[in-house]
Amino acid sequence: MTNINILTSFLLVCGSNCCDVWASDTKPLSLDELIRIVEDPTVSVYSRIDAVREIGYMNSTTLANGSSVVPRLAKVLSGLYNALPIEILHVLVKIGDPQAIPAIEEYQKEIEREGKRSYIHSKVEVAVEESLYKLKKKKLTPR
């Protein structure tokens, strides 16, 4: 059992404003529960990143069976300029579903419209470019 499972289970019960108490003996969170954590802007960025990483650790069969994973993760990208979108982009590439491409391209345009230039913006821009390249390459590769 990973710490994220314990922490996020506790956060789901108590909310993101709870004290630093760890629940014990909890079951792993489902894919849907993890996505709900990622989607919740009231949960800390660190917990949301941990939830995205947990999704990335899931096997491809579990991810393929969660047909709403890609659109739900892609929707979270908008308006974010921190480490969270980078983690989301890595998971979207791992899943490899080309339906993520339009959402990532829209996010790329949003970044360009913002015009901000900071270290994290640069990291996000690089992650977007890499993700688009890899997903488009997968799309063109016959299976």
VMD Tcl script that draws the C-alpha trace (Angstrom):
set ca {
  {0.00 0.00 0.00}
  {1.44 3.33 -0.99}
  {1.30 6.51 1.03}
  {-0.78 8.20 -1.66}
  {-3.53 5.64 -1.22}
  {-3.56 6.28 2.48}
  {-3.42 10.06 2.19}
  {-5.94 10.41 -0.59}
  {-8.39 8.07 1.11}
  {-8.15 10.26 4.16}
  {-8.55 13.43 2.08}
  {-11.66 12.05 0.43}
  {-13.20 11.46 3.82}
  {-12.00 14.60 5.59}
  {-11.52 17.06 2.76}
  {-8.36 18.89 1.79}
  {-8.36 21.14 4.85}
  {-7.86 18.32 7.34}
  {-4.91 18.02 9.68}
  {-1.91 15.83 8.91}
  {-3.30 12.59 10.24}
  {-2.67 9.42 8.31}
  {-5.37 6.80 8.01}
  {-4.27 3.25 8.42}
  {-5.21 0.05 6.69}
  {-7.04 1.55 3.70}
  {-7.69 -0.13 0.38}
  {-6.15 1.25 -2.82}
  {-8.21 3.91 -4.54}
  {-10.02 3.12 -7.75}
  {-9.22 4.86 -11.01}
  {-12.34 7.00 -10.70}
  {-11.46 8.05 -7.14}
  {-7.97 9.05 -8.24}
  {-9.32 11.08 -11.15}
  {-11.74 12.86 -8.81}
  {-8.76 13.89 -6.67}
  {-6.93 15.21 -9.75}
  {-10.02 17.17 -10.81}
  {-10.59 18.75 -7.39}
  {-8.91 22.18 -7.23}
  {-9.39 22.30 -3.44}
  {-6.97 19.38 -2.99}
  {-3.31 20.38 -2.72}
  {-1.24 20.29 -5.90}
  {1.06 17.72 -4.27}
  {-1.80 15.31 -3.56}
  {-3.15 15.82 -7.06}
  {0.30 15.06 -8.53}
  {0.51 11.92 -6.39}
  {-2.91 10.84 -7.67}
  {-1.80 11.37 -11.29}
  {1.32 9.31 -10.62}
  {-0.81 6.53 -9.13}
  {-2.89 6.55 -12.31}
  {0.33 6.27 -14.31}
  {1.36 3.20 -12.30}
  {-1.84 1.37 -13.24}
  {-1.62 -1.30 -15.91}
  {-2.70 -0.52 -19.44}
  {-5.75 -2.79 -19.21}
  {-7.13 -0.83 -16.26}
  {-6.48 2.44 -18.05}
  {-8.03 1.21 -21.30}
  {-11.16 0.11 -19.44}
  {-11.52 3.59 -17.95}
  {-12.73 5.17 -21.16}
  {-13.28 8.56 -19.56}
  {-9.71 8.81 -18.25}
  {-8.25 10.74 -21.19}
  {-10.95 13.43 -21.53}
  {-11.13 13.93 -17.77}
  {-7.37 14.30 -17.36}
  {-7.09 16.51 -20.45}
  {-9.81 18.80 -19.11}
  {-7.76 19.43 -15.95}
  {-4.89 20.94 -17.99}
  {-6.63 24.24 -18.69}
  {-5.39 27.13 -16.58}
  {-2.60 25.21 -14.88}
  {1.01 26.32 -14.97}
  {2.71 24.18 -12.36}
  {4.05 20.62 -12.11}
  {0.58 19.04 -12.30}
  {0.11 19.40 -16.09}
  {3.55 17.90 -16.67}
  {2.54 14.79 -14.74}
  {-0.83 14.66 -16.53}
  {0.91 14.89 -19.91}
  {3.20 11.98 -19.01}
  {0.20 9.82 -18.12}
  {-1.68 10.82 -21.28}
  {1.33 9.73 -23.34}
  {1.52 6.44 -21.40}
  {-2.15 5.78 -22.14}
  {-1.43 6.64 -25.78}
  {-4.96 7.56 -26.79}
  {-4.95 10.02 -29.71}
  {-8.15 11.65 -28.44}
  {-5.86 13.57 -26.07}
  {-4.19 15.42 -28.96}
  {-6.86 18.12 -29.52}
  {-7.01 18.95 -25.81}
  {-3.23 19.17 -25.59}
  {-3.10 21.38 -28.68}
  {-5.73 23.66 -27.13}
  {-3.67 23.79 -23.93}
  {-0.63 24.68 -26.03}
  {-2.54 27.61 -27.57}
  {-3.61 28.72 -24.09}
  {0.03 28.76 -22.96}
  {0.99 30.81 -26.02}
  {-1.84 33.30 -25.35}
  {-0.70 33.70 -21.75}
  {2.72 34.74 -22.97}
  {4.30 34.24 -19.53}
  {7.91 33.23 -19.47}
  {9.04 31.56 -16.30}
  {10.94 28.39 -15.54}
  {7.77 26.36 -14.95}
  {6.12 27.74 -18.10}
  {9.15 26.59 -20.08}
  {8.97 23.13 -18.49}
  {5.25 22.89 -19.27}
  {5.85 24.00 -22.89}
  {8.51 21.33 -23.35}
  {6.23 18.67 -21.86}
  {3.42 19.72 -24.20}
  {5.69 19.53 -27.26}
  {7.03 16.11 -26.25}
  {3.56 14.77 -25.52}
  {2.16 15.92 -28.84}
  {5.11 14.44 -30.70}
  {4.82 11.06 -28.96}
  {1.02 10.83 -29.27}
  {1.06 11.79 -32.95}
  {3.81 9.26 -33.56}
  {1.73 6.54 -31.84}
  {-1.29 7.57 -33.89}
  {0.65 7.09 -37.13}
  {2.27 3.80 -36.10}
  {0.23 0.78 -37.23}
  {-0.55 -1.66 -34.46}
}
mol new
graphics top color blue
foreach p $ca { graphics top sphere $p radius 0.5 }
foreach p [lrange $ca 0 end-1] q [lrange $ca 1 end] { graphics top cylinder $p $q radius 0.2 }
display resetview
